């Protein structure tokens, strides 16, 4: 793992960094089709950057944190949606979740969560506040969603992976683009 600013190896446990590989392994990608500059940009200080973030614990295990380009910049603090979603799933009412950035005039971006509920739970203002406080206590006030939208389902690929970009585009009023991989309900 590499430091996100200096691209030097991280050896201490508990520090988030970029997953990186030394080039030259047998199945290494050799380039991007019609995008040599994009391919070269993946290399820093002799390392290939995978585009994922992780941390290493005291026992030497790596903990995946999410894509490096998939962070929420709230008031200058970077928050990973993967961590928020994991904490949301710890709440007894939450069946599935997705966390995305939502534009904010003061903090640049804030966290917005999309949540599907387990059977027996109904959307309410009280439940929204309870879930927000759960995240605030479990992670931090910065990671706490400023809004929770209760939904019947989340956009997913045919293999079942939640597609955050669809939700993010909705929040930023941007075109969603190609939806050919999205599962039809």
Secondary structure, 3 states (H helix, E strand, C coil): CECCCCCCECCCCCCCEEEEEECCCCCCCCCCCCCHHHHHCCEECCEEEEEEEEEECCCCCEEEEEECCCEEEECCEEEEHHHHHHHHHCCCCEEEEEEEEEEECCCEEEEEEEEEECCCCCCCHHHHHHHHHHHHHHCCCCCCCCEEEECCCCCEECCCCECHHHHHHHHHCCCCCCCCCECCC
